[in-house]
């Protein structure tokens, strides 16, 4: 055998040994496949993504190669596990597959956009993965309301629906506070229960209901209610707005406070009534009504008050006419002033007396009876 043939034989032997020790280098491209069903995912800052990746060996040789994540952003973290262990190299039998778990954690401080990196298996396979971050990230707390402006009267409860989000990397216990004007009541509720604090895990949210009750005698206007969620290391605040249209209240009484009168059957009595706006909003279209015994009549002058400003009062005259056949005694007449928003009423006691003419008739009857007795006594007494 010539020297040249011996040299070629030695090269062939070395090549065979090398291929047996490094089967990856002998594989053609495409014989090792990396597969995961979801290669593009949209997430929020702070989310963690779990990929299940199959390493499939379609060749007739054992694949034994490095498994790496290439091109991932510097501030992102990941772990690659197989069989419960962190791995950096994997061996797969011919016509077999192994499943790896790739966990990618998106940081809280990240810009909105699409990020692409790849998972590689030796030099034979590459799997591009894209993560779309849907919003600008931060490492702070967020406290927001679906609708921060509410309108209602002073008797209403203003209810705001808020969301508290912990964008930090630590569990946080938030104290819930409000700086409402004097006399206002602010109640925080979580899971339908009143609370003064809530605990949130990292990158989690909590729905908070905020109930705001203004004082009873508040004037109409726009009021600001600052609220905060505070921990020792982070806080968030927002400003709620309550537009109070005023409360609707009024009183109905008499100028003297006397709630009774006397009347003869069939007679009339005119009574002065005082209607006072005791609320903080204008009262409009105030109607005067009454409920009286059967066949009685009650009329008002005026029957309707067009407008009554807060703190003001006006006089209404009620004329009560009793039934002609009313039996002497006490009767009750209910009178009320009402608007669509509020009503005030009073009970007025009316004592019915016998008409004066019947009194004189009674006297005359008595006198006639006495006269008759005297006449009979004189006439028959002599006998």
Buried (B, 14 or more C-beta within 10 A) or exposed (E): EEEEEEEEEEEEEEEEEEEEEEBBEEBEEEBBBBBBEEEEBEBBBBBEBEBEBBBBBBBEBBBBBEBBBEEBBEEBEBEBEBEEEEBEEBBBEEEEBBEBBBEBBBBBEBEEEEBBBBBBBBEBBBBBBEBEBEEEBBBBBBBEBEEBEBEBBBBBEBBBEBEBBBBBEEEBEBBBBBEBEEEBEBBBBBEEEEBEBBEBEEBBEBEBBBBBBBBEEBBBEEBEBEBBBBBEEBBBEBEBBBEBBBBBBBBBBBEEEEBEBEBBBEBEBEBEBBBBBBBBBBBEEBBBBBEBEEEBEBBBEEEEBEEBEBEEBBEBEBEBBBBEEBEEEEBEBEBBBBBEBBBBBBEBEBEBBBBEEEEEEEEEEEEEEEEEEEEEEEEEEEE
